[in-house]
Amino acid sequence: MSDHSTYEALRHLADSYGLAAMLIVFLVLVAWPFRPGARSRNDNAANMIFKDENDGE
């Protein structure tokens, strides 16, 4: 296999499967906060900036 054909093969792999992999990662990261059971953690993270250092949890 020459250098040119190796480059073409890697480019084709990145063009097709690389885009699909990035799309899947993007969809997982977008959907992650909406998974079941995540509401309490999300609420805690959203309200964390309003807590004073001396407040109890």
PDB file of N, CA, C and O in Angstrom, chain B, residues numbered from 101:
ATOM      1  N   MET B 101       0.856  -1.180   0.000  1.00  0.00           N
ATOM      2  CA  MET B 101       0.000   0.000   0.000  1.00  0.00           C
ATOM      3  C   MET B 101       0.898   1.238   0.000  1.00  0.00           C
ATOM      4  O   MET B 101       1.743   1.393   0.882  1.00  0.00           O
ATOM      5  N   SER B 102       0.723   2.087  -0.953  1.00  0.00           N
ATOM      6  CA  SER B 102       1.565   3.272  -1.039  1.00  0.00           C
ATOM      7  C   SER B 102       1.070   4.351  -0.090  1.00  0.00           C
ATOM      8  O   SER B 102      -0.007   4.246   0.497  1.00  0.00           O
ATOM      9  N   ASP B 103       1.884   5.392   0.045  1.00  0.00           N
ATOM     10  CA  ASP B 103       1.522   6.498   0.939  1.00  0.00           C
ATOM     11  C   ASP B 103       0.252   7.197   0.484  1.00  0.00           C
ATOM     12  O   ASP B 103      -0.568   7.611   1.304  1.00  0.00           O
ATOM     13  N   HIS B 104       0.094   7.327  -0.823  1.00  0.00           N
ATOM     14  CA  HIS B 104      -1.081   8.019  -1.360  1.00  0.00           C
ATOM     15  C   HIS B 104      -2.351   7.246  -1.051  1.00  0.00           C
ATOM     16  O   HIS B 104      -3.352   7.843  -0.654  1.00  0.00           O
ATOM     17  N   SER B 105      -2.333   5.942  -1.222  1.00  0.00           N
ATOM     18  CA  SER B 105      -3.542   5.156  -0.958  1.00  0.00           C
ATOM     19  C   SER B 105      -3.826   5.071   0.539  1.00  0.00           C
ATOM     20  O   SER B 105      -4.989   5.002   0.936  1.00  0.00           O
ATOM     21  N   THR B 106      -2.792   5.076   1.374  1.00  0.00           N
ATOM     22  CA  THR B 106      -2.994   5.101   2.822  1.00  0.00           C
ATOM     23  C   THR B 106      -3.658   6.406   3.228  1.00  0.00           C
ATOM     24  O   THR B 106      -4.585   6.415   4.037  1.00  0.00           O
ATOM     25  N   TYR B 107      -3.183   7.498   2.668  1.00  0.00           N
ATOM     26  CA  TYR B 107      -3.786   8.798   2.942  1.00  0.00           C
ATOM     27  C   TYR B 107      -5.249   8.820   2.512  1.00  0.00           C
ATOM     28  O   TYR B 107      -6.109   9.300   3.250  1.00  0.00           O
ATOM     29  N   GLU B 108      -5.524   8.311   1.341  1.00  0.00           N
ATOM     30  CA  GLU B 108      -6.900   8.291   0.841  1.00  0.00           C
ATOM     31  C   GLU B 108      -7.791   7.425   1.720  1.00  0.00           C
ATOM     32  O   GLU B 108      -8.938   7.785   1.982  1.00  0.00           O
ATOM     33  N   ALA B 109      -7.280   6.298   2.174  1.00  0.00           N
ATOM     34  CA  ALA B 109      -8.068   5.412   3.031  1.00  0.00           C
ATOM     35  C   ALA B 109      -8.352   6.078   4.369  1.00  0.00           C
ATOM     36  O   ALA B 109      -9.480   6.015   4.858  1.00  0.00           O
ATOM     37  N   LEU B 110      -7.362   6.708   4.964  1.00  0.00           N
ATOM     38  CA  LEU B 110      -7.562   7.394   6.241  1.00  0.00           C
ATOM     39  C   LEU B 110      -8.490   8.589   6.084  1.00  0.00           C
ATOM     40  O   LEU B 110      -9.291   8.882   6.972  1.00  0.00           O
ATOM     41  N   ARG B 111      -8.383   9.268   4.970  1.00  0.00           N
ATOM     42  CA  ARG B 111      -9.267  10.407   4.721  1.00  0.00           C
ATOM     43  C   ARG B 111     -10.711   9.950   4.566  1.00  0.00           C
ATOM     44  O   ARG B 111     -11.626  10.583   5.093  1.00  0.00           O
ATOM     45  N   HIS B 112     -10.913   8.864   3.853  1.00  0.00           N
ATOM     46  CA  HIS B 112     -12.265   8.328   3.691  1.00  0.00           C
ATOM     47  C   HIS B 112     -12.825   7.884   5.041  1.00  0.00           C
ATOM     48  O   HIS B 112     -13.995   8.132   5.332  1.00  0.00           O
ATOM     49  N   LEU B 113     -12.016   7.240   5.861  1.00  0.00           N
ATOM     50  CA  LEU B 113     -12.444   6.805   7.190  1.00  0.00           C
ATOM     51  C   LEU B 113     -12.846   7.999   8.049  1.00  0.00           C
ATOM     52  O   LEU B 113     -13.878   7.967   8.719  1.00  0.00           O
ATOM     53  N   ALA B 114     -12.041   9.040   8.028  1.00  0.00           N
ATOM     54  CA  ALA B 114     -12.341  10.231   8.821  1.00  0.00           C
ATOM     55  C   ALA B 114     -13.567  10.957   8.286  1.00  0.00           C
ATOM     56  O   ALA B 114     -14.363  11.481   9.065  1.00  0.00           O
ATOM     57  N   ASP B 115     -13.728  10.995   6.986  1.00  0.00           N
ATOM     58  CA  ASP B 115     -14.879  11.673   6.387  1.00  0.00           C
ATOM     59  C   ASP B 115     -16.184  10.983   6.758  1.00  0.00           C
ATOM     60  O   ASP B 115     -17.175  11.652   7.053  1.00  0.00           O
ATOM     61  N   SER B 116     -16.195   9.681   6.746  1.00  0.00           N
ATOM     62  CA  SER B 116     -17.455   8.964   6.978  1.00  0.00           C
ATOM     63  C   SER B 116     -17.663   8.646   8.457  1.00  0.00           C
ATOM     64  O   SER B 116     -18.639   9.099   9.055  1.00  0.00           O
ATOM     65  N   TYR B 117     -16.767   7.883   9.042  1.00  0.00           N
ATOM     66  CA  TYR B 117     -16.961   7.424  10.417  1.00  0.00           C
ATOM     67  C   TYR B 117     -16.602   8.494  11.439  1.00  0.00           C
ATOM     68  O   TYR B 117     -17.167   8.502  12.533  1.00  0.00           O
ATOM     69  N   GLY B 118     -15.698   9.378  11.123  1.00  0.00           N
ATOM     70  CA  GLY B 118     -15.359  10.460  12.047  1.00  0.00           C
ATOM     71  C   GLY B 118     -16.528  11.396  12.268  1.00  0.00           C
ATOM     72  O   GLY B 118     -16.797  11.810  13.395  1.00  0.00           O
ATOM     73  N   LEU B 119     -17.219  11.727  11.197  1.00  0.00           N
ATOM     74  CA  LEU B 119     -18.393  12.590  11.308  1.00  0.00           C
ATOM     75  C   LEU B 119     -19.500  11.902  12.095  1.00  0.00           C
ATOM     76  O   LEU B 119     -20.165  12.531  12.918  1.00  0.00           O
ATOM     77  N   ALA B 120     -19.695  10.622  11.844  1.00  0.00           N
ATOM     78  CA  ALA B 120     -20.717   9.869  12.577  1.00  0.00           C
ATOM     79  C   ALA B 120     -20.370   9.794  14.065  1.00  0.00           C
ATOM     80  O   ALA B 120     -21.251   9.940  14.912  1.00  0.00           O
ATOM     81  N   ALA B 121     -19.108   9.572  14.386  1.00  0.00           N
ATOM     82  CA  ALA B 121     -18.683   9.495  15.786  1.00  0.00           C
ATOM     83  C   ALA B 121     -18.877  10.842  16.485  1.00  0.00           C
ATOM     84  O   ALA B 121     -19.345  10.886  17.623  1.00  0.00           O
ATOM     85  N   MET B 122     -18.526  11.924  15.823  1.00  0.00           N
ATOM     86  CA  MET B 122     -18.721  13.247  16.427  1.00  0.00           C
ATOM     87  C   MET B 122     -20.195  13.556  16.627  1.00  0.00           C
ATOM     88  O   MET B 122     -20.566  14.171  17.627  1.00  0.00           O
ATOM     89  N   LEU B 123     -21.037  13.142  15.699  1.00  0.00           N
ATOM     90  CA  LEU B 123     -22.479  13.343  15.834  1.00  0.00           C
ATOM     91  C   LEU B 123     -23.030  12.562  17.032  1.00  0.00           C
ATOM     92  O   LEU B 123     -23.849  13.083  17.789  1.00  0.00           O
ATOM     93  N   ILE B 124     -22.590  11.340  17.199  1.00  0.00           N
ATOM     94  CA  ILE B 124     -23.045  10.529  18.329  1.00  0.00           C
ATOM     95  C   ILE B 124     -22.597  11.141  19.646  1.00  0.00           C
ATOM     96  O   ILE B 124     -23.387  11.215  20.587  1.00  0.00           O
ATOM     97  N   VAL B 125     -21.344  11.581  19.732  1.00  0.00           N
ATOM     98  CA  VAL B 125     -20.845  12.221  20.958  1.00  0.00           C
ATOM     99  C   VAL B 125     -21.648  13.484  21.237  1.00  0.00           C
ATOM    100  O   VAL B 125     -22.018  13.730  22.385  1.00  0.00           O
ATOM    101  N   PHE B 126     -21.923  14.281  20.227  1.00  0.00           N
ATOM    102  CA  PHE B 126     -22.700  15.500  20.411  1.00  0.00           C
ATOM    103  C   PHE B 126     -24.094  15.186  20.948  1.00  0.00           C
ATOM    104  O   PHE B 126     -24.554  15.830  21.890  1.00  0.00           O
ATOM    105  N   LEU B 127     -24.766  14.206  20.357  1.00  0.00           N
ATOM    106  CA  LEU B 127     -26.117  13.861  20.803  1.00  0.00           C
ATOM    107  C   LEU B 127     -26.128  13.333  22.235  1.00  0.00           C
ATOM    108  O   LEU B 127     -27.042  13.641  23.000  1.00  0.00           O
ATOM    109  N   VAL B 128     -25.128  12.547  22.602  1.00  0.00           N
ATOM    110  CA  VAL B 128     -25.045  12.044  23.981  1.00  0.00           C
ATOM    111  C   VAL B 128     -24.835  13.201  24.953  1.00  0.00           C
ATOM    112  O   VAL B 128     -25.475  13.249  26.003  1.00  0.00           O
ATOM    113  N   LEU B 129     -23.950  14.126  24.617  1.00  0.00           N
ATOM    114  CA  LEU B 129     -23.684  15.252  25.516  1.00  0.00           C
ATOM    115  C   LEU B 129     -24.887  16.183  25.639  1.00  0.00           C
ATOM    116  O   LEU B 129     -25.126  16.740  26.710  1.00  0.00           O
ATOM    117  N   VAL B 130     -25.638  16.357  24.572  1.00  0.00           N
ATOM    118  CA  VAL B 130     -26.836  17.193  24.623  1.00  0.00           C
ATOM    119  C   VAL B 130     -27.923  16.513  25.451  1.00  0.00           C
ATOM    120  O   VAL B 130     -28.627  17.182  26.209  1.00  0.00           O
ATOM    121  N   ALA B 131     -28.069  15.206  25.319  1.00  0.00           N
ATOM    122  CA  ALA B 131     -29.125  14.475  26.022  1.00  0.00           C
ATOM    123  C   ALA B 131     -28.780  14.170  27.479  1.00  0.00           C
ATOM    124  O   ALA B 131     -29.681  13.874  28.263  1.00  0.00           O
ATOM    125  N   TRP B 132     -27.504  14.232  27.866  1.00  0.00           N
ATOM    126  CA  TRP B 132     -27.063  13.836  29.205  1.00  0.00           C
ATOM    127  C   TRP B 132     -27.811  14.548  30.334  1.00  0.00           C
ATOM    128  O   TRP B 132     -28.210  13.867  31.279  1.00  0.00           O
ATOM    129  N   PRO B 133     -28.029  15.850  30.309  1.00  0.00           N
ATOM    130  CA  PRO B 133     -28.743  16.499  31.420  1.00  0.00           C
ATOM    131  C   PRO B 133     -30.209  16.105  31.519  1.00  0.00           C
ATOM    132  O   PRO B 133     -30.826  16.319  32.562  1.00  0.00           O
ATOM    133  N   PHE B 134     -30.775  15.546  30.482  1.00  0.00           N
ATOM    134  CA  PHE B 134     -32.195  15.209  30.471  1.00  0.00           C
ATOM    135  C   PHE B 134     -32.468  13.756  30.836  1.00  0.00           C
ATOM    136  O   PHE B 134     -33.610  13.304  30.753  1.00  0.00           O
ATOM    137  N   ARG B 135     -31.436  13.017  31.239  1.00  0.00           N
ATOM    138  CA  ARG B 135     -31.639  11.619  31.582  1.00  0.00           C
ATOM    139  C   ARG B 135     -32.452  11.493  32.872  1.00  0.00           C
ATOM    140  O   ARG B 135     -32.446  12.406  33.698  1.00  0.00           O
ATOM    141  N   PRO B 136     -33.144  10.379  33.047  1.00  0.00           N
ATOM    142  CA  PRO B 136     -33.945  10.202  34.267  1.00  0.00           C
ATOM    143  C   PRO B 136     -33.052  10.200  35.516  1.00  0.00           C
ATOM    144  O   PRO B 136     -31.971   9.611  35.510  1.00  0.00           O
ATOM    145  N   GLY B 137     -33.501  10.847  36.561  1.00  0.00           N
ATOM    146  CA  GLY B 137     -32.748  10.875  37.809  1.00  0.00           C
ATOM    147  C   GLY B 137     -31.725  11.989  37.905  1.00  0.00           C
ATOM    148  O   GLY B 137     -31.036  12.093  38.920  1.00  0.00           O
ATOM    149  N   ALA B 138     -31.601  12.819  36.894  1.00  0.00           N
ATOM    150  CA  ALA B 138     -30.592  13.870  36.908  1.00  0.00           C
ATOM    151  C   ALA B 138     -31.138  15.185  37.446  1.00  0.00           C
ATOM    152  O   ALA B 138     -30.379  16.139  37.616  1.00  0.00           O
ATOM    153  N   ARG B 139     -32.425  15.257  37.716  1.00  0.00           N
ATOM    154  CA  ARG B 139     -33.046  16.521  38.107  1.00  0.00           C
ATOM    155  C   ARG B 139     -32.429  17.087  39.387  1.00  0.00           C
ATOM    156  O   ARG B 139     -32.140  18.282  39.446  1.00  0.00           O
ATOM    157  N   SER B 140     -32.223  16.261  40.407  1.00  0.00           N
ATOM    158  CA  SER B 140     -31.702  16.784  41.676  1.00  0.00           C
ATOM    159  C   SER B 140     -30.291  17.339  41.512  1.00  0.00           C
ATOM    160  O   SER B 140     -29.970  18.387  42.073  1.00  0.00           O
ATOM    161  N   ARG B 141     -29.449  16.647  40.750  1.00  0.00           N
ATOM    162  CA  ARG B 141     -28.090  17.164  40.515  1.00  0.00           C
ATOM    163  C   ARG B 141     -28.120  18.460  39.719  1.00  0.00           C
ATOM    164  O   ARG B 141     -27.369  19.390  40.011  1.00  0.00           O
ATOM    165  N   ASN B 142     -28.990  18.523  38.710  1.00  0.00           N
ATOM    166  CA  ASN B 142     -29.087  19.735  37.894  1.00  0.00           C
ATOM    167  C   ASN B 142     -29.602  20.908  38.724  1.00  0.00           C
ATOM    168  O   ASN B 142     -29.097  22.024  38.601  1.00  0.00           O
ATOM    169  N   ASP B 143     -30.606  20.661  39.569  1.00  0.00           N
ATOM    170  CA  ASP B 143     -31.121  21.726  40.433  1.00  0.00           C
ATOM    171  C   ASP B 143     -30.055  22.195  41.414  1.00  0.00           C
ATOM    172  O   ASP B 143     -29.916  23.393  41.663  1.00  0.00           O
ATOM    173  N   ASN B 144     -29.308  21.256  41.968  1.00  0.00           N
ATOM    174  CA  ASN B 144     -28.238  21.618  42.904  1.00  0.00           C
ATOM    175  C   ASN B 144     -27.165  22.457  42.202  1.00  0.00           C
ATOM    176  O   ASN B 144     -26.702  23.454  42.756  1.00  0.00           O
ATOM    177  N   ALA B 145     -26.778  22.071  41.019  1.00  0.00           N
ATOM    178  CA  ALA B 145     -25.764  22.824  40.271  1.00  0.00           C
ATOM    179  C   ALA B 145     -26.283  24.205  39.878  1.00  0.00           C
ATOM    180  O   ALA B 145     -25.531  25.179  39.901  1.00  0.00           O
ATOM    181  N   ALA B 146     -27.571  24.295  39.516  1.00  0.00           N
ATOM    182  CA  ALA B 146     -28.132  25.577  39.090  1.00  0.00           C
ATOM    183  C   ALA B 146     -28.244  26.559  40.246  1.00  0.00           C
ATOM    184  O   ALA B 146     -28.105  27.765  40.044  1.00  0.00           O
ATOM    185  N   ASN B 147     -28.493  26.062  41.459  1.00  0.00           N
ATOM    186  CA  ASN B 147     -28.689  26.945  42.608  1.00  0.00           C
ATOM    187  C   ASN B 147     -27.444  27.104  43.463  1.00  0.00           C
ATOM    188  O   ASN B 147     -27.483  27.808  44.472  1.00  0.00           O
ATOM    189  N   MET B 148     -26.356  26.478  43.092  1.00  0.00           N
ATOM    190  CA  MET B 148     -25.131  26.519  43.885  1.00  0.00           C
ATOM    191  C   MET B 148     -24.590  27.946  44.036  1.00  0.00           C
ATOM    192  O   MET B 148     -24.038  28.279  45.084  1.00  0.00           O
ATOM    193  N   ILE B 149     -24.735  28.778  43.029  1.00  0.00           N
ATOM    194  CA  ILE B 149     -24.173  30.128  43.094  1.00  0.00           C
ATOM    195  C   ILE B 149     -24.929  31.017  44.077  1.00  0.00           C
ATOM    196  O   ILE B 149     -24.416  32.059  44.483  1.00  0.00           O
ATOM    197  N   PHE B 150     -26.142  30.619  44.465  1.00  0.00           N
ATOM    198  CA  PHE B 150     -26.932  31.432  45.369  1.00  0.00           C
ATOM    199  C   PHE B 150     -26.707  31.074  46.838  1.00  0.00           C
ATOM    200  O   PHE B 150     -27.211  31.758  47.729  1.00  0.00           O
ATOM    201  N   LYS B 151     -25.954  30.011  47.090  1.00  0.00           N
ATOM    202  CA  LYS B 151     -25.707  29.591  48.466  1.00  0.00           C
ATOM    203  C   LYS B 151     -24.572  30.408  49.057  1.00  0.00           C
ATOM    204  O   LYS B 151     -23.573  30.671  48.388  1.00  0.00           O
ATOM    205  N   ASP B 152     -24.725  30.802  50.293  1.00  0.00           N
ATOM    206  CA  ASP B 152     -23.685  31.523  50.998  1.00  0.00           C
ATOM    207  C   ASP B 152     -22.710  30.512  51.584  1.00  0.00           C
ATOM    208  O   ASP B 152     -23.067  29.357  51.816  1.00  0.00           O
ATOM    209  N   GLU B 153     -21.483  30.948  51.822  1.00  0.00           N
ATOM    210  CA  GLU B 153     -20.487  30.036  52.393  1.00  0.00           C
ATOM    211  C   GLU B 153     -20.922  29.519  53.764  1.00  0.00           C
ATOM    212  O   GLU B 153     -20.593  28.389  54.124  1.00  0.00           O
ATOM    213  N   ASN B 154     -21.653  30.320  54.531  1.00  0.00           N
ATOM    214  CA  ASN B 154     -22.030  29.945  55.883  1.00  0.00           C
ATOM    215  C   ASN B 154     -23.350  29.187  55.943  1.00  0.00           C
ATOM    216  O   ASN B 154     -23.747  28.725  57.013  1.00  0.00           O
ATOM    217  N   ASP B 155     -24.029  29.056  54.820  1.00  0.00           N
ATOM    218  CA  ASP B 155     -25.296  28.318  54.818  1.00  0.00           C
ATOM    219  C   ASP B 155     -25.027  26.832  54.973  1.00  0.00           C
ATOM    220  O   ASP B 155     -24.023  26.314  54.484  1.00  0.00           O
ATOM    221  N   GLY B 156     -25.935  26.157  55.656  1.00  0.00           N
ATOM    222  CA  GLY B 156     -25.859  24.708  55.738  1.00  0.00           C
ATOM    223  C   GLY B 156     -26.432  24.121  54.473  1.00  0.00           C
ATOM    224  O   GLY B 156     -27.115  24.804  53.710  1.00  0.00           O
ATOM    225  N   GLU B 157     -26.155  22.867  54.258  1.00  0.00           N
ATOM    226  CA  GLU B 157     -26.649  22.230  53.036  1.00  0.00           C
ATOM    227  C   GLU B 157     -28.015  21.739  53.196  1.00  0.00           C
ATOM    228  O   GLU B 157     -28.583  21.175  52.260  1.00  0.00           O
TER     229      GLU B 157
END
